[in-house]
Amino acid sequence: MPQIQLTPAERREQRALAHHLDPVVMVGAEGLTAAVKKEVDAALTAHGLIKVRVMQDERAARELIYQQLADELDAAPVQHIGKLLVLWRPIPPKERQPNEKRMPGPREVKVLKFSQRGGQKPEVQRLRVLGNQRLTPGGKIKRAKKRKPTSIKKQQG
């Protein structure tokens, strides 16, 4: 796969974004193995912009590793400074299957509870509202949909 080519302005922007990052993959004495390539590929897929630390002392060997990673993983070489390599690849969009049965997840809600006496400050409560629940104007949590009774006794009574 060919590596991605960045313009100097894009490269400068990526270097600035990578400045605060820590290395996520370290290449040891064994060099560039299949396991290291797999980890770098997974990190690029998850993060997009990563730093790789190479533990070899020879600059020519580090430069070769840098170019191999960029070529084989379809990434853009951003920066090679000392023993740190910075690589970038756009993060692929996540494929999610729409599922009608799935309810929205829980969310945290702040509710003000006013006291019966007028002079006190309202009390702030944090409530966890699940996907099948709703919050009433009075600050109570109610089930959004009535559950179907499961037993015959509940259906009769």
N, C-alpha and C positions, 0 to 999 in steps of 0.2 A: 504494500500500500504506500502511496506517496505521502510525504509529510505535508502538513498545512503550511502555507506561506503567509506570514504576517507582514504588514507594512511597518515601517519604523514607528509610526505613531501608535499603532495597535500593540507593538512589542513594548513600547515605553509604558503604556497603560497597564499591560499585564505584569510588567516588572514591579510597578507601583502597588498593584493588588497583591502580589506575592511577597512583598517585603516583610509583612508581619507573620507569614506562615512558617510553621515548623516542618521539617522533613517528615514525610509519612512513610517512605520506603528507604531502606538502607541496603546498598549493594556491598557485600562483604568481600572477603578474599577469594571466594569462588568465582567472582565476576558476574556476568550477566547470564543467569540460568533461566530455565523455563518458569520456575516458581517466582523468580523476581519479576519477569515480564508479566506474569499473570497478576501479581499484586499491583504493579504499576498500572496495568490496564483497568483493574477494578477500582483503583484510586482515581484514575482519570474519569471513569464513568460516574463515580459518586460525586467527585468534587469539581472536576473540570480543570482546575489549576492546582498543580502540586509541586512540591520540592522533593528531590531525591538526593540523598547523601551517598557519595561513592567513597569507599575507604581505601582506594588505591592511591599510591603516591605519584605515579607517572601521569603527567598531563595528557600525553598522547592516548593512553589507555582510557582515561576519563572522557576525552573527546570522542573516541570511537564508541564508547557506551552511549554517550549522549546522542550521537547520530543514529545508532542502531535503534534506540528506543523511539526516537522521533519517526524513523522510517517504518518500523515494523508495527507500531501502535497507531499510526495515522495521527500523530500529534504534532504540534508546532513547537520547535525549540525556541524558548523565550530567552533564557540566560544561562550561561555557564560561568560561575565565578567560584574559584577555588575548588572545593570538593562538593559544591552544591550545584545541582542541575534543576532548572525550572522548566516544566513542560505544561502545555495547555492544549486542551481539546474541548470543543463545545459539548456540553452535557446533553445527551439525547433526551427527548421528551418521554416522560413516563407514560406507558400505555395502561390505562385503567378501563376495566370493563364496567359499563354502567349496570348497576344492580338495583332493581326496583324494590327488592325486599330489604335492602340495607337501610337502616335508620341513621340519622346524623349522630355523631358522637357526643359525649358529655361536654358541657361547657360550664365555666365558672361565672356566676352572676353576683353582683353586689346589690343588696337590697337595703334601703333605709327603713328602719323600724322606728316609728315615732312613739313616744311615751304617751300614756293617758293624761299625764299632767303636762301642761303646756310649756313650762319653763325649762325642761331638760333638753339636752342635745339629742338629736336622733342617733340611734345605734346602727352602725354599719355591720351587716351580716353578709358573709360569703356563702352562697348556696351553690351546690352542684346540681345542675339540671341535666337529666339524661335525655336521650334522643326521643323517647316516647312520652316526655313530660312537658308541661307548660307552666309558666309562672303567671299566677293571677294578679290582678291589680292590688290586692291586699297583701301580696308578698308570700303567698303560700304556693307550694308545688302541687300540681294535680296531674293526673295521668291524662294525656292528650286523647287517647282512644280507650274506650271501655274494653276490657278484656272479655272474651267470650267465656262463659262458664264451662268448666271442663267436666263436671259430674252432673248426674241426673238430679241429685238432691239439691244442688245449687240452682239448677234450672227451675225446679218446682217451687222452691222457697224463696 
